[in-house]
Amino acid sequence: MSVAEDESSEEVHVPGEIDWQMLDKSKFFFLGAALFSGVSAALYPVVVLKTRQQVAQSKVSCINTAFSLIRGEGFRALYRGFGTSLMGTIPARALYMAALEVTKSNVGTATVRFGLAEPTAAAVANAAAGLSAAMAAQLVWTPVDVVSQRLMVQGVSDSGNPKASALRYINGIDAFRKILSSDGLRGLYRGFGISILTYAPSNAVWWASYSVAQRMVWGGVGYYLCKGNDSAANSALKPDTKTVMAVQGVSAAVAGGMSALITMPLDTIKTRLQVLDGNENGRRGPTAMQTVRSLVREGGWMACYRGLGPRWASMSMSATTMITTYELLKRLSAKNQEVLT
């Protein structure tokens, strides 16, 4: 990618895009599993707090939720369900990354052949890649999400939402067996449809927004570098690694924050569907419309935005760490290290 300024003949040259064909696949997936496991561990407590807020029947601040959880259940409660989540993260991430890179590479090539301008082709390719990656990952992630979230909210029925699962789970395997026994395969894929509606469009928006935001930020960085480097007139400017990572991080945070705001109501509904049991007569759990009505009764339409603070923070931090980690992973996994220059 290169960003040229209309006011001058200078350019900012950024390291080129590393596509699917350039990657050492074994190194890519092995390092990816290790790096993203670390990222998941760092951000997991925020996800727990977000989930607790979404299930609660009344509005409670994130700080009060955290103190109440730690005071009542100890610091370990912030990592309840993490083992299950981690075991699912590895295959889900592998599917996500493979679908992302394959789609981005193929769609990017096709759009350029159709005569689209390079910035437009990149945005379209990123959107298509995000869409396909999210759909592929949800095949693995939805059952893992159901189990881990049941573990996260275990005990909430005592003082929070009385409809939350009253079952007690020893661990992820026990939860998996009990959900499968009581609800069948349908129980493990509860919320799958709305998960697709939540994550597929948000991923498409996120990756397209990231592509556009990155170009805009590079335009500003290019102007700043050009303005502050008079001796470099009519020459190409090459930013250092720290600048490249900073631009990627800022662009990812902007895209992540906007995606969180847009998709928050769907995420709240999805979480409720996945953690609430059916009624006493053994009938199926609530539908999406019943969940929406319940939320509106509890606190109006703003109830759909419970947990927005933690989710905004989680998605912004996750987007920043994910994209910088992901870009680092791709560069470490490149077959030919000359593509980095």
Sequence and secondary structure as in RCSB ss.txt:
>XXXX:A:sequence
MSVAEDESSEEVHVPGEIDWQMLDKSKFFFLGAALFSGVSAALYPVVVLKTRQQVAQSKVSCINTAFSLIRGEGF
RALYRGFGTSLMGTIPARALYMAALEVTKSNVGTATVRFGLAEPTAAAVANAAAGLSAAMAAQLVWTPVDVVSQR
LMVQGVSDSGNPKASALRYINGIDAFRKILSSDGLRGLYRGFGISILTYAPSNAVWWASYSVAQRMVWGGVGYYL
CKGNDSAANSALKPDTKTVMAVQGVSAAVAGGMSALITMPLDTIKTRLQVLDGNENGRRGPTAMQTVRSLVREGG
WMACYRGLGPRWASMSMSATTMITTYELLKRLSAKNQEVLT
>XXXX:A:secstr
 EEE TTSS EEE      GGGB HHHHHHHHHHHHHHHHHHHHHHHHHHHHHHH SS   HHHHHHHHHHHH G
GGGGTTHHHHHHHHHHHHHHHHHHHHHHHHHHHHHHHHTT  HHHHHHHHHHHHHHHHHHHHHHHHHHHHHHHHH
HHTTTHHHHS TTB     SSHHHHHHHHHHHHHHHHHTTTHHHHHHHHHHHHHHHHHHHHHHHHHHHHHHHHHH
HHT GGGTTSEE   HHHHHHHHHHHHHHHHHHHHHHHHHHHHHHHHHHHB   TT      HHHHHHHHHHHHS
GGGGGTTHHHHHHHHHHHHHHHHHHHHHHHHHTBSSGGGG 
